[in-house]
Every structure is written in structure tokens, then in C-alpha cells.
């Protein structure tokens, strides 16, 4: 059967040229037409290219880039049933990591992107209200694949130097994170699945679709990208030394009672922060957020996996 492939690549990634060569060769080996190549730009990071792929009747979309590029494409493909193959070319590649996709073996990643089995994966959706110059401004709903962070984890992401991140990759997050370990908690009001509002004080509140980050750390044990639920993780260590058992749990990867950690599963959640707070959506920070709502769309994305 002839398969029409559209490849959406971020040309700024160091392995992008090699990825194009491998996709062309793999399509030729299978007797498929040459793939249509679409490249992203700063102004058009993937969504417009994905809409074009859908409009032109692609049978398979292959996206090559970091988590931001993958998210922009996934946001469009969600709910269409169009298969998505992923070539992890970024720094963290968190979504690919959580799906156990090849990250260093580009040839293997191309093979999985073209021939892997289809897995239905959940999409998270977030909408937030920021303090604008003349009043509150409500965002469009945006997708997230891995995690929505509210509080000091988002401040940490916002403080990372982009140049340092390019040089030392994930390690660039450590120093900004260490500087904030003793930061005062933020006041939040949390409403789960339309229930009563709960007042909490936390270092951070994570709304997770996936649980793993680099270095073998599981920040949200139990979060799975295909269970139709989002996992809330309330991070509120009473003292600085309580970060030690929290860190151990992340390394072990199994949920157990730990002081300063609380978990709940939800289908939807709304969080308000009257004083304003920073949030991050899959690593993209947004400051001065007054309220954020998140929901899950179960099985919305069809991804090629090993």
C-alpha cells in the first residue's frame, strides 16, 4: 500500500539534515513516494505545517524536533486519527522518553516512526488567564503532552539561560532549581473535576500527563500518557531537608508516602492564584497567571511506538 508521508522538521536542530536523508531513504526502501518536507520557523513552529499535511491528505506525519515542535504538531493532529511518527531531535525529548522511543539511534527512530505500532495517547489541554496591561487576558486553549507546572518549578524553567541549555542540556535546570528550593510557597485555590475549591500552599503544583524526565527521574509516579487521566502532584515540603526523600522517590520511581508530596488523579482541574503565579506548559513559561484550567482528551493522538 502506498503511504503518503509528510515530514515536518525543525531545521535548527543539529541532526535535522541527517533525519531528512534517512526519511527519504526509508520511504524509497518501502516503495513509497518521496516524502513531502515542510520546515518550521520561529513564526510557524509546526501547527501551520501540520494543518497543511491534514489538508493535503497525508497518511502519516513524521515530526523531527524538540518537545516544542512535537507539541505544536500534536495540537493539530489530536482527534484527527492521523498517525504521528516522532524523531526526537531536541534537548530533553520528554514526550519521546515517556513513550520509550529511540532518542540516540536516529535510524531506529525513523524505523519506528514509519513502521511502529499505533498507540492512542492522551492530550492535555490548558487555558490560562494572565494579568494584562489593562486587565485580565484569557489565552486560547493550548495542548500539553507532558506536564503543566504551576509555581516555582515554572519559575525555574523561566530562569534557565537558553545558551547554557544548548551547551549543557538538561543540567542547565539544576542551578536555577537549587536557588529556589527554599522559596516561600505560593497560595493556590484548586478545584478538581468541578468539586469544591480547596486552598493549598505549595512550592509547585504539577498537572502531569507523563511522569518521567531525564536522568532516570520520575517526578510523578503513576502518570501514564494513555490512562485517560491527569495526575496532580502537590509539592509542598515543610522544610528544605524534606527535599531529600522527595528526590529519593523521584530516583526510585515508585509512589510511597513522602512528607510534602500529595497525588490525585483528575479529568479536569482549575487553579486560581489571586496574587499571580508563573506557569509552564511543557517547558514554555508564562508569567503573572491568575487562573489556569486543564483537562484531558483521552486517546486523542495516534503515535507510532516500538
N, C-alpha and C positions, 0 to 999 in steps of 0.2 A: 504494500500500500504506500502511495506517495504521501509524504508528510511535508507540509509547508512550514518551515521554521523561520521565525523572526528572532534575531539576536539583538538584544539591547545592551550595549556596552558603555561603561564609563571609561572614556579614553585616557583619563588622568591616572588610572591605575597602572602600575608598573608591568603587570602581566597581561594587559589588555590586548596587545598585538598578538601575543602568543595564543591567547584564547580565541581570537578570530581565526587564526590559521587552523587550530585544532577543530573548531566547529565546522569550518569549510571542509576539511579533510574527512571528518566523521560523517557528514551528510553525503559526501561523494561515495564513501565506502558503503553506505547503505542504499545507494541508488536514488537518493532523494534530490530534489532540486537544490541549487545553491541557496544558502540562507540569505534572507534579507537582513542587512546590517543597518541598525539605527544607533547613533551615538547620542549620549546625553550631554547636556551643557549645564552651566550654573543656573541659567534661567529655566531650563526644561530638564529636571533631574530624572525623568523616567516616566512620569504619568502621561504626557502627551504621546510619547513613543508607544506606550502600551495601548493607548486608545487607538492609535493608527494600526497596530497589529490586530486588534479586535476587528476594526472596520474592514481591514483587507482580507479577513478570513484565514488568519493563521491557524494552524493545527497545534502548534507548540511555540511557546515563547521561552527563550533562554535569556536570562539576565546575568550579566557579569559586572560585578562591582562590590561595594561595601554594603553595610546594612541599610544606609540611606537610600541607595539606588534600588535595592531589593524591595524596600518598603514602598517606594513610590510606584513601582510596577505592580506589586501585590495589591495595593489600594484600588487599582483599576481592575485587575483581573478577579478580585474577590466576587464571588457569586456568578461568574460567567461560565464556570466549568472548564475553562480553557487551561490546559496543563502548563505548569511553570517549572522550568529547569533552572537551577541556580549554580553559577560559577562564583565561588567565594574569592573575591579579589581585594577585599578591604583589610582594615586593621584588626578589628575584633571578630567579625563574621559570626556574630552571636546567634543569629537565626540558623545559619548553616550548622553551627556547632550543636545546637539543640536538636537538629534533625539528623545528626550523625553523617553529614555529607563530607566527602573528601575535601580538605581545605588546603593541603600542601601538594597533593597529587592532581595537577590540573587535567592531565589526560583522563584520570579516573573520574574527576568531576564532570567532564564533558560526557563520558560514557553514561554516568548516572543521569545527567540532565536529558539525554536523548532516549535512553532505554530503561531507566529505573521504573520501579512500580509506582503507581499513583497513591498518594496518601492525602486524605482530606484533613486539612489543618485549620484551626480556628483563627479568626481575625479579631483583634481588639479594636475598638473604636473609641476615640476620645474627643470631647468638645470642651473648651475652656473659656472662661471669661477673664480678660485682663483689664487692668486699670489703664485707660487711655488718657490722652491729654485733656479731653473734655467730658470724660465719663467712661463707664464700662463698655468694653468691646467684646462681642462674642465671636469666637472663631468658627470656621467651618469644621465639620466633623472630619477627623483625620485618623488613619489606621495606625495601629502599632502591632508589631509581630512578637516582641519580646517582653518589654516592660514599660509601664508608665510609672515614673518616680515623682514623689511629692515631698519637698523638704530639702534636707541637707545633702542627700545623695544627688539631687538635681543641682544644688549649688556647687558640688564637687565637679560634676560634668561641665558646668558653665565655666569653671575656673581653669580647666585644662588648656594649656598652650597648644594650639594646633601644630606648630612647628615641632615642638617636643614630642607630640603624639606621633607625628610622622617618623621621627627618629627612633624613639624607644617603644612605640606602640602602646600596649595596654599598661605598661609600667608608669606612663605619664599620669595616670589617675591616682597613684599612691600618695604623693606628697600633698596635693590639694585635699585628699581624703583624710590624711593624718591630721592636718591642720584643723579639721572640723570635728574631730571625734568628741571633743568636749564642748561643742556648741550647744547653746540653750535649745531646748525642744521648741517646736512650733505648735501652736494651738490650732486644732482642726475639728470640724464637725463632720461626722461620717454617717451617711445613710445607705444601708445595704439593702438591695432588692426592694426598694420602696418602703422599708420598715422605718422604725423610729430613729430619730437622729441621736447619735452618740458623740459626746465631747471627748476628745483624746488629746494628749500631749505626746509628741513623738519626735524623734530625730528624723525619721522618714517614714513614709507610708508607700509601699510598693504595690502596684497592681500588675500582676505578672501573668503572662500567657506562657512563658517559658522560664525555667529556673536556673540554667547554667550560664556561667561566664568563664573567661579564660582562667588558666592556672588550675583547672580542676575544681573550681569553687562552685558550689551550688547555693545561690543566695536565697532561693525559695524552694525548699524541698517539697515535692508534691505537685509543683506546677507542671502541667503537661499541655503541649500545644494541640491536643486532639481530644480533650475530655469535655468540651463544651462549657467550660467554666473558667473564670479568672480566679487567681489566688491572691488574696490580700495578705501582705506581710507587714505588721506593725512593728517597727524597730524603735524601741524606747528604752535603752539601757539606763538604769538609775544612776550608775557611776561609771567612770571611764574604764575601770577594771572589768566591768561586765562585758566589754567588747571581746575579752579573751574567749569565754565559752561561745559567744556568738560566732567568732571566727572559726573555732574548732568545729562547730556544727556545719559551717559552710564547707570546710575541707572534708568532713566525713560524708556529708551529703544525705544524711538520714534525719528525719524530723524526730526530735525528742524535746521534752520540756526544758526550756532555757529562759532564765530571767531576762526580761527585756525584749522577748520575741513573742508575737502572737499571730496566729494564722486563721483565716476564714476563707471559704470558697463562696463566690458570688457569681451571679449572671450579670449584675449591673451594680454600680456604686456611684454615689455623688459625694464629693468632698468640698466643703467650703472653708475658706481661710480669710476671715474678716480683715486681718492685718496684711494680707498679701503674702504669697509664697512663690518660690521658683518651682517649676515642674520640668521634667524632661520626658520626651516621648521618643523611645528608642534612641536615646542619646542626643536628641535635639532639645536644647534648653529654651524655656520661655519664662521670663521674669514677671513679677507683680501679678500673679494669678490670684483671683479672688474666689473662683469656683471651678471645679473640673468634674465632668461626668464621664464615666467609662462603661462600656457594655461589650459583650462578646457576641460574635456571629459564628455559631458552631459550623465547622466543616466548610467554611466559605471558600477556601483556597485549595486547589488541587496541585500538589507539589510532587515532582519526581524525586524519589528517595531510593537508597540502596535496597 
